Amino acid sequence: MSDMSPGEIVDKMMAKDLFSQWLGIQVEDVQKGYCRCSLPIREEMLNGFWIAHGGIAYALADSALAFAANSNGRMAVSVETSISHYLPCKEGDQLTAESECTHLGGRMGYYLIHITNQKKQKVALFKGAVYRKKEKWTKD
């Protein structure tokens, strides 16, 4: 079995990630330690204030974190995450999350995920820490 490229890893993850598929997340770019993905805000994602539920931006960022963290070749799972919301998102907005590694250690990795709308306005900032397992992603 050989190691997988970052794109192959994310493709394999997405094939089984029914939640990201259901949300409509599209992976636009992936490299080692980096992922950019997006989704459109749909009516059923709105809360009682008629703005996107905070969990939508959170879920997009969480997926970007997972893809970026695993793209390094070792399986990784989140152990701590947080989000700060800057601007409300509305139906029809296109959100983009860019995840980048700020520190990669033997067992832990730390990531910042910037979430913007179609106007390039920052709508949220997500921070994530992951635990890096010993297992590597390999081709079956």
FITOR-136399 format. One record per residue: x, y, z of N, C-alpha, C in turn. Coordinates in steps of 0.02 Angstrom, whole numbers, padded with zeros to 5 digits, always signed. Example, Ala and Ser with C-alpha at 12.3 -4.5 7.8 and 13.67 -1.06 7.14 Angstrom:
<atoms>
+00660-00284+00390+00615-00225+00390+00660-00165+00390;+00642-00112+00354+00684-00053+00357+00645+00002+00394;
</atoms>
This chain:
<atoms>
+00042-00060+00000+00000+00000+00000+00044+00062+00000;+00026+00111-00041+00065+00172-00045+00026+00230-00014;+00063+00283+00002+00032+00342+00031-00013+00376-00021;-00061+00414+00004-00109+00448-00040-00091+00522-00045;-00108+00553-00101-00100+00625-00109-00154+00661-00068;-00144+00726-00053-00196+00763-00016-00265+00759-00050;-00266+00765-00116-00330+00761-00152-00363+00693-00146;-00324+00641-00150-00351+00573-00142-00379+00562-00073;-00345+00589-00023-00369+00582+00047-00437+00615+00054;-00443+00677+00030-00506+00714+00037-00561+00681-00004;-00545+00657-00062-00595+00621-00102-00621+00560-00064;-00576+00524-00032-00595+00465+00006-00638+00484+00066;-00620+00539+00100-00659+00563+00156-00728+00585+00134;-00731+00624+00080-00796+00650+00056-00843+00594+00034;-00815+00541+00007-00856+00485-00017-00897+00455+00040;-00873+00461+00102-00908+00433+00160-00938+00487+00205;-00926+00550+00189-00948+00606+00231-01018+00628+00209;-01067+00592+00232-01136+00606+00211-01160+00674+00235;-01137+00697+00291-01157+00762+00317-01132+00819+00272;-01068+00818+00254-01041+00869+00209-01076+00867+00141;-01090+00807+00118-01127+00800+00054-01196+00830+00060;-01231+00815+00115-01299+00840+00126-01300+00916+00130;-01249+00946+00161-01245+01019+00165-01232+01050+00097;-01202+01013+00052-01185+01040-00014-01115+01070-00016;-01071+01047+00028-01003+01071+00030-00965+01048-00032;-00931+01096-00063-00889+01082-00122-00816+01096-00103;-00773+01047-00114-00701+01057-00102-00672+01089-00165;-00641+01147-00156-00614+01185-00213-00539+01176-00221;-00503+01169-00166-00431+01161-00169-00408+01126-00106;-00360+01082-00115-00331+01048-00057-00257+01036-00071;-00217+01050-00021-00145+01039-00022-00126+01015+00048;-00065+00995+00057-00045+00974+00124-00056+01031+00174;-00097+01018+00224-00110+01067+00276-00157+01124+00257;-00189+01119+00200-00231+01174+00176-00292+01146+00139;-00349+01178+00150-00409+01161+00112-00453+01222+00105;-00482+01230+00046-00533+01282+00034-00595+01247+00009;-00651+01260+00043-00715+01231+00022-00770+01283+00031;-00827+01270-00001-00881+01319+00000-00949+01285+00001;-00999+01326+00015-01069+01303+00010-01114+01363+00003;-01171+01353-00031-01221+01406-00037-01270+01402+00022;-01291+01460+00046-01341+01463+00100-01410+01454+00068;-01445+01402+00090-01512+01386+00065-01564+01405+00118;-01626+01411+00095-01681+01432+00140-01686+01388+00202;-01678+01323+00194-01685+01278+00252-01628+01284+00302;-01577+01325+00288-01522+01337+00333-01533+01398+00377;-01589+01433+00368-01603+01495+00404-01635+01481+00471;-01619+01525+00519-01649+01519+00586-01709+01566+00593;-01734+01575+00653-01792+01616+00665-01782+01690+00651;-01721+01712+00645-01706+01782+00627-01698+01790+00552;-01709+01736+00514-01705+01734+00442-01633+01747+00417;-01585+01726+00459-01514+01725+00441-01489+01654+00449;-01432+01639+00420-01406+01570+00425-01394+01551+00497;-01415+01492+00515-01400+01464+00581-01325+01462+00590;-01301+01479+00649-01229+01480+00662-01195+01414+00649;-01233+01360+00655-01206+01294+00644-01185+01281+00572;-01212+01320+00526-01195+01310+00455-01123+01332+00443;-01105+01392+00463-01035+01415+00455-00989+01370+00495;-01011+01350+00554-00971+01305+00596-00959+01238+00561;-01011+01210+00532-01004+01145+00498-00958+01150+00437;-00964+01204+00399-00920+01215+00342-00847+01218+00365;-00835+01258+00417-00767+01265+00443-00740+01199+00472;-00783+01163+00505-00763+01099+00535-00743+01049+00480;-00778+01049+00425-00759+01005+00369-00693+01028+00339;-00684+01094+00330-00621+01120+00304-00563+01101+00350;-00575+01104+00415-00524+01082+00464-00507+01009+00454;-00558+00967+00451-00546+00895+00444-00507+00879+00381;-00526+00910+00325-00492+00897+00262-00420+00921+00263;-00408+00981+00290-00340+01008+00293-00296+00966+00340;-00323+00948+00398-00284+00910+00447-00266+00840+00422;-00311+00809+00386-00298+00742+00361-00256+00742+00297;-00254+00799+00263-00217+00803+00200-00142+00796+00209;-00119+00800+00272-00048+00789+00286-00027+00716+00283;-00076+00671+00277-00060+00601+00268-00074+00557+00328;-00079+00586+00387-00097+00548+00447-00169+00563+00466;-00203+00512+00491-00272+00522+00512-00273+00569+00572;-00320+00615+00572-00324+00666+00624-00397+00679+00641;-00410+00690+00706-00478+00705+00730-00475+00768+00773;-00528+00808+00770-00528+00869+00810-00537+00854+00884;-00503+00894+00925-00510+00888+00997-00535+00952+01030;-00528+01008+00993-00554+01071+01019-00566+01118+00961;-00625+01150+00961-00642+01199+00910-00681+01256+00940;-00677+01314+00906-00717+01371+00926-00729+01415+00865;-00781+01456+00869-00797+01501+00813-00818+01569+00841;-00799+01621+00804-00823+01689+00817-00859+01711+00753;-00921+01734+00761-00961+01758+00705-00955+01833+00700;-00940+01858+00639-00932+01930+00629-00992+01962+00594;-01018+01928+00543-01073+01955+00504-01126+01901+00493;-01190+01921+00490-01242+01872+00475-01239+01851+00401;-01261+01790+00389-01263+01763+00320-01336+01752+00302;-01351+01765+00239-01421+01761+00216-01428+01711+00160;-01490+01693+00146-01504+01648+00090-01474+01676+00026;-01441+01633-00011-01408+01653-00073-01335+01670-00065;-01313+01682-00003-01242+01694+00008-01202+01631-00008;-01142+01641-00033-01095+01587-00046-01039+01593+00005;-01034+01544+00050-00982+01546+00101-00922+01505+00078;-00863+01531+00093-00801+01496+00078-00760+01492+00141;-00734+01433+00156-00691+01422+00214-00622+01403+00190;-00572+01439+00215-00502+01423+00199-00468+01404+00264;-00443+01342+00265-00410+01315+00324-00336+01311+00312;-00298+01338+00359-00226+01333+00353-00195+01312+00420;-00143+01273+00414-00108+01248+00474-00064+01303+00501;-00070+01316+00566-00027+01366+00598+00029+01333+00637;+00020+01269+00656+00073+01231+00690+00058+01157+00682;+00108+01119+00663+00100+01047+00655+00154+01012+00696;+00132+00977+00747+00178+00939+00789+00169+00865+00778;+00204+00826+00818+00200+00753+00811+00131+00725+00826;+00099+00751+00877+00033+00726+00897-00023+00776+00888;-00007+00840+00884-00058+00892+00880-00047+00937+00820;-00103+00963+00794-00100+01013+00741-00149+01068+00757;-00133+01130+00737-00175+01187+00751-00190+01224+00686;-00253+01244+00679-00277+01272+00616-00320+01333+00628;-00316+01381+00581-00361+01438+00578-00402+01431+00514;-00466+01441+00520-00510+01437+00462-00547+01504+00456;-00533+01539+00401-00566+01603+00387-00626+01589+00342;-00684+01615+00361-00746+01605+00323-00767+01672+00295;-00775+01674+00229-00795+01735+00195-00858+01723+00153;-00890+01778+00134-00948+01773+00089-00926+01790+00018;-00973+01792-00028-00958+01805-00098-00930+01874-00111;-00937+01920-00063-00910+01987-00069-00840+01992-00038;-00813+01934-00017-00747+01929+00015-00747+01960+00085;-00806+01969+00114-00811+01994+00182-00800+01937+00231;-00762+01949+00284-00752+01898+00335-00816+01892+00376;-00845+01832+00377-00907+01822+00415-00894+01783+00479;-00838+01746+00483-00824+01708+00544-00751+01687+00544;-00727+01672+00604-00660+01644+00614-00668+01582+00658;-00641+01527+00635-00646+01462+00669-00575+01440+00687;-00565+01416+00747-00501+01390+00769-00509+01316+00786;-00461+01276+00768-00466+01205+00782-00399+01174+00800;-00403+01127+00847-00345+01086+00866-00363+01014+00850;-00316+00977+00822-00327+00908+00804-00275+00863+00837;-00296+00802+00851-00250+00750+00873-00232+00709+00812;-00168+00700+00801-00143+00662+00744-00130+00590+00765;-00168+00544+00737-00160+00474+00752-00096+00447+00720;-00076+00388+00739-00017+00356+00709-00033+00329+00640;-00097+00311+00628-00117+00281+00564-00111+00331+00507;-00085+00307+00451-00079+00348+00391-00135+00330+00342;-00151+00378+00298-00197+00366+00244-00159+00328+00190;-00184+00272+00169-00151+00232+00118-00203+00210+00066;-00178+00196+00007-00221+00170-00046-00239+00098-00029;-00300+00080-00039-00322+00011-00024-00297-00038-00075;
</atoms>
